[in-house]
Amino acid sequence: MARASVLLIYTGGTIGMKTDLRTGVLTPFDFNGIYDEFPSLKQLEVDIEVLPFVPIDSSNATLSLCVRLAEIIRDAYDRFDGFVVLHGTDTMSYTSSALSFMLMNLNKPVVFTGSQIPIGVLRTDGRENLITAIEIAAAKHATGEAMVPEVCLYFQNRLFRANRTKKLSAEELNAFVSYNYPPLAEVGVNIHYRLDSIRRWGEGPFGIDTRLGCEVMIVKIFPGLTECVFRSMLAAKGLQGVVLETYGSGNAPTYPWFLETLKETIDRGVCVMNVTQCANGMVDMEMYETGLRLQEIGVVSGRDITTEASVMKMMWLLGQNLDPACFVKLLQHSLRGEISE
């Protein structure tokens, strides 16, 4: 079998920092010298090409970054067997979720990774994350097909479907979790792929669709939320979608003003999607009266989708200029494995 080829795209983040021996200050690492820094990569028998960005802190990640990544992958798609995107951890789940919707009929791996400790620090987690992400991006079945033809996220010995992840910890090395969907692979001495969990999304030629509707907000309910504040948020000019973070299995206050404000918002054409504030579990608006009241006024159930994926999915669907009934149907339907059906 011919050597696999991987495009390594460095956008920024902790993983790309190295200590300047003269000043002691962390400075961006030049990934063009990746084989000099990590000679063990040569043992993978993978041809690696590096595309470095001017590094950005992931807190400054924008939708234009998502679009740029999609375009890069589109333009390089035929030349590489897989792609690794190095990204800051704070917004990695958002960016990778967005890519999962933008990339159409994907049949090659797109693996996001990063680190909690700079790659230039002796005990960095970035070295293992980087090397294993490249190995996964290059992995193929005996038939020559990609082992993981999905947008995924690799961190601390586990590979997840990207649009099922959220960042759990700012300090632990196992910073990401996927509570509602099992890992696509677990890494020990060997990489154990869970073939029953891996899917290819769509058939036909690869392409991208980067159209987005950006007028979306997240509203997290909490005890003490006032009518004035709630109405002000939902009265935002141009608002098209709301991700409503509710309690438990999708419960929210039943105060008349709360429900009236939501109904008025929905009646003017704004889609409201109910997701749970809990990291684990799902929305079931028929379990309790509080959830049922939301369903009755037209709030859409997000079931077990993450907040990160729900925002990016809503933005992507808004960009498709769908009629309202089709929009709601697709919002509740699994497009890239982001929601259980």
C-alpha positions in Angstrom: 0.0 0.0 0.0 1.3 3.5 -0.9 2.4 5.9 1.8 -0.5 7.9 3.2 -0.3 11.7 3.0 -1.7 14.1 5.6 -2.1 17.9 5.5 -1.4 19.4 8.9 -3.2 22.8 9.4 -2.0 24.9 12.3 -4.4 27.6 13.4 -2.9 28.4 16.8 -3.5 27.4 20.3 -1.4 26.1 23.2 -0.1 23.2 21.3 1.9 25.6 19.0 3.9 27.3 21.7 7.6 26.6 22.5 9.9 28.2 25.1 12.5 30.6 23.6 15.7 29.5 25.2 17.1 33.0 25.2 14.2 34.8 26.8 12.3 32.0 28.5 9.1 33.4 26.8 6.6 31.1 25.0 6.7 31.8 21.3 4.9 30.1 18.3 6.5 26.9 17.2 7.5 26.5 13.5 5.7 23.4 12.4 7.6 23.4 9.1 10.4 21.8 11.2 8.1 19.1 12.5 10.4 16.2 11.5 13.4 17.8 13.2 11.4 18.3 16.4 9.7 14.9 16.4 11.9 12.5 14.5 9.6 9.6 15.6 7.1 10.8 13.1 9.2 9.2 10.4 8.3 5.8 11.8 4.6 6.4 10.8 5.6 6.3 7.1 3.2 9.2 6.5 4.0 12.1 4.2 3.2 15.3 6.1 2.7 18.7 4.6 2.3 21.7 6.9 0.0 24.7 6.4 0.6 27.2 9.2 -1.7 30.2 9.9 -0.7 33.3 11.6 -1.5 31.9 15.1 -4.8 33.0 16.7 -6.0 32.5 20.2 -9.0 30.2 19.9 -11.0 32.7 22.0 -10.8 34.9 18.9 -12.0 32.1 16.6 -14.7 33.3 14.2 -17.0 31.8 11.6 -14.6 33.0 8.9 -12.0 30.6 10.3 -14.5 27.8 9.8 -15.1 28.9 6.2 -11.4 29.2 5.6 -10.7 25.7 6.9 -13.5 24.2 4.8 -12.1 25.9 1.7 -8.6 24.7 2.4 -9.8 21.1 2.8 -11.8 21.4 -0.4 -8.9 22.7 -2.4 -6.5 20.0 -1.0 -9.0 17.2 -0.8 -7.7 15.1 -3.8 -4.0 15.4 -2.8 -4.3 14.1 0.8 -5.6 11.0 2.5 -6.5 12.9 5.7 -6.3 16.2 7.5 -5.2 17.2 11.0 -6.3 20.6 12.4 -4.4 22.0 15.3 -6.7 24.4 17.2 -6.9 26.0 20.6 -9.1 24.0 23.0 -11.5 26.8 24.2 -13.5 26.8 21.0 -12.4 23.6 19.3 -15.8 21.9 19.8 -17.5 24.9 18.1 -15.2 25.0 15.1 -15.1 21.2 14.6 -18.9 21.0 14.8 -19.2 23.7 12.2 -16.9 21.8 9.9 -18.9 18.7 10.3 -21.9 20.4 8.7 -19.9 22.3 6.0 -18.1 19.3 4.6 -20.5 17.4 2.3 -20.1 13.7 1.5 -16.8 13.5 3.5 -14.9 10.2 3.1 -11.6 11.2 4.6 -10.6 11.9 8.2 -10.5 15.5 9.5 -9.0 15.2 13.0 -8.9 18.2 15.3 -6.5 18.2 18.2 -4.6 20.5 20.5 -3.1 20.4 24.0 -3.4 21.7 27.5 0.4 22.1 27.9 2.6 23.9 25.2 4.4 21.5 22.9 7.7 23.0 23.8 7.3 22.0 27.5 9.0 18.8 28.5 5.8 17.0 29.8 3.5 18.3 27.1 0.4 16.3 26.2 0.7 17.9 22.7 3.3 15.5 21.4 1.2 12.4 21.9 -2.0 14.2 20.7 -0.2 15.4 17.5 1.5 12.1 16.6 -1.7 10.0 17.2 -3.9 12.4 15.4 -1.7 12.1 12.3 -1.7 8.3 12.6 -5.5 8.3 12.8 -5.8 10.7 9.9 -3.6 8.3 7.8 -5.3 5.1 8.9 -7.0 3.0 6.3 -8.8 -0.3 6.0 -7.2 -3.1 4.0 -9.5 -2.0 1.2 -7.9 1.4 1.1 -10.9 3.2 2.6 -10.3 5.7 5.4 -10.7 4.2 8.9 -12.5 7.2 10.2 -14.2 9.2 7.4 -15.6 11.8 9.8 -14.8 15.2 11.4 -13.5 14.1 14.8 -11.6 15.4 17.8 -8.7 13.5 19.4 -7.6 14.3 22.9 -5.8 12.3 25.6 -6.2 8.8 24.2 -9.7 9.1 22.9 -11.1 10.0 19.5 -14.6 11.5 19.5 -17.1 12.5 16.9 -16.4 16.2 16.9 -20.0 17.4 17.0 -20.6 15.3 20.1 -17.9 16.9 22.2 -17.6 19.7 24.8 -14.6 21.0 26.7 -15.0 19.8 30.3 -11.8 20.9 32.1 -9.4 23.8 31.9 -6.7 21.9 33.8 -7.1 18.2 33.3 -5.3 16.6 30.3 -8.5 14.7 29.4 -10.1 18.0 28.7 -12.9 16.8 26.3 -15.9 14.6 26.8 -18.6 13.0 24.7 -21.2 11.9 27.2 -24.0 11.0 24.8 -22.0 9.1 22.2 -19.1 6.6 22.7 -15.6 7.3 21.5 -14.8 6.4 17.9 -11.4 5.0 19.0 -9.5 4.5 22.3 -5.7 4.5 22.3 -3.4 2.5 24.5 -0.6 0.3 23.2 -2.7 0.1 20.1 -5.4 2.1 18.6 -8.8 0.3 19.0 -11.3 1.6 16.5 -15.0 1.2 17.4 -16.2 0.4 13.9 -19.8 0.1 15.0 -19.7 3.8 16.1 -18.0 5.2 13.0 -20.1 6.4 10.1 -19.7 7.9 6.6 -22.1 10.8 6.2 -23.5 10.9 2.7 -22.7 9.5 -0.7 -21.6 11.3 -3.9 -18.8 13.8 -4.7 -17.2 15.7 -1.9 -18.0 19.4 -1.6 -18.5 22.2 0.9 -21.4 24.4 1.8 -20.3 27.3 3.9 -23.4 29.4 3.9 -24.3 30.5 7.4 -27.0 32.5 9.2 -25.3 34.2 12.1 -28.1 35.9 14.0 -28.3 33.2 16.7 -28.0 33.5 20.5 -27.6 31.2 23.4 -30.0 31.9 26.4 -29.3 30.1 29.6 -32.2 30.2 32.1 -31.5 30.5 35.8 -33.4 31.3 39.0 -33.8 35.0 39.1 -34.1 35.7 35.4 -36.4 38.6 35.1 -39.1 39.4 32.5 -37.3 42.6 31.5 -34.0 41.0 30.8 -35.5 38.0 29.0 -37.7 40.2 26.8 -34.7 42.4 26.0 -32.6 39.5 24.9 -35.2 38.0 22.6 -36.1 41.4 21.2 -32.7 41.6 19.5 -33.0 43.1 16.0 -32.5 40.5 13.3 -32.6 37.5 15.6 -33.3 34.3 13.7 -32.5 31.5 16.2 -32.3 30.8 19.9 -30.6 27.9 21.7 -32.5 27.8 25.0 -30.5 26.1 27.7 -33.0 24.6 30.1 -32.9 22.6 33.3 -32.6 18.8 33.4 -34.6 17.0 30.8 -35.7 20.3 29.2 -37.6 22.0 31.9 -38.2 25.7 32.2 -40.3 28.2 34.2 -44.1 28.2 33.5 -44.5 31.9 34.5 -47.0 33.5 32.0 -44.5 36.2 31.0 -41.8 33.6 30.2 -44.1 31.5 28.0 -45.7 34.6 26.4 -42.3 36.0 25.5 -41.2 32.7 23.9 -44.4 32.4 22.0 -44.2 36.0 20.7 -40.6 35.3 19.6 -41.6 32.1 17.8 -44.6 33.8 16.2 -42.4 36.3 14.6 -40.4 33.6 12.9 -37.5 32.9 15.3 -36.7 29.3 15.9 -36.2 28.3 19.6 -34.4 25.0 20.3 -34.4 23.4 23.7 -31.1 21.9 24.9 -30.3 20.8 28.4 -27.7 22.5 30.6 -26.6 19.1 31.8 -23.5 17.7 30.2 -25.1 14.2 30.1 -28.6 13.2 29.2 -31.2 14.6 26.9 -34.3 16.8 26.5 -37.7 15.1 26.8 -40.3 17.7 26.8 -43.1 15.2 27.4 -41.7 14.0 30.7 -42.9 17.0 32.8 -45.6 19.6 32.5 -42.9 22.4 32.3 -41.4 20.8 29.2 -44.8 20.1 27.7 -45.7 23.7 27.9 -42.7 24.6 25.8 -43.5 22.0 23.2 -47.1 23.4 23.0 -45.9 26.9 22.0 -43.5 25.6 19.3 -40.2 25.2 21.0 -38.1 22.5 19.2 -36.5 19.7 21.2 -32.8 19.3 20.8 -32.8 15.9 22.5 -29.1 15.0 23.3 -27.4 17.5 21.1 -24.6 19.7 22.7 -24.9 23.4 22.9 -21.8 23.8 20.7 -23.3 21.6 17.9 -26.8 23.1 18.2 -25.5 26.6 17.6 -23.4 25.6 14.6 -26.1 23.4 13.2 -28.7 26.2 13.5 -26.4 28.7 11.8 -25.7 26.3 9.0 -29.3 25.5 8.4 -30.3 29.1 8.5 -27.8 29.7 5.7 -29.7 27.2 3.5 -32.7 29.5 3.2 -35.2 26.6 3.9 -38.9 27.0 4.4 -39.8 26.9 8.1 -41.2 23.4 8.1 -38.2 21.9 6.4 -35.9 23.9 8.7 -37.5 22.5 11.8 -37.5 19.0 10.4 -33.8 19.0 9.6 -33.0 20.7 12.9 -34.4 17.7 14.7 -32.9 15.2 12.3 -29.4 13.8 12.5 -27.4 15.2 9.7 -23.8 14.2 10.8 -24.5 12.0 13.9 -24.8 15.1 16.1 -28.1 14.0 17.6 -29.6 10.6 18.5 -32.6 9.4 16.7 
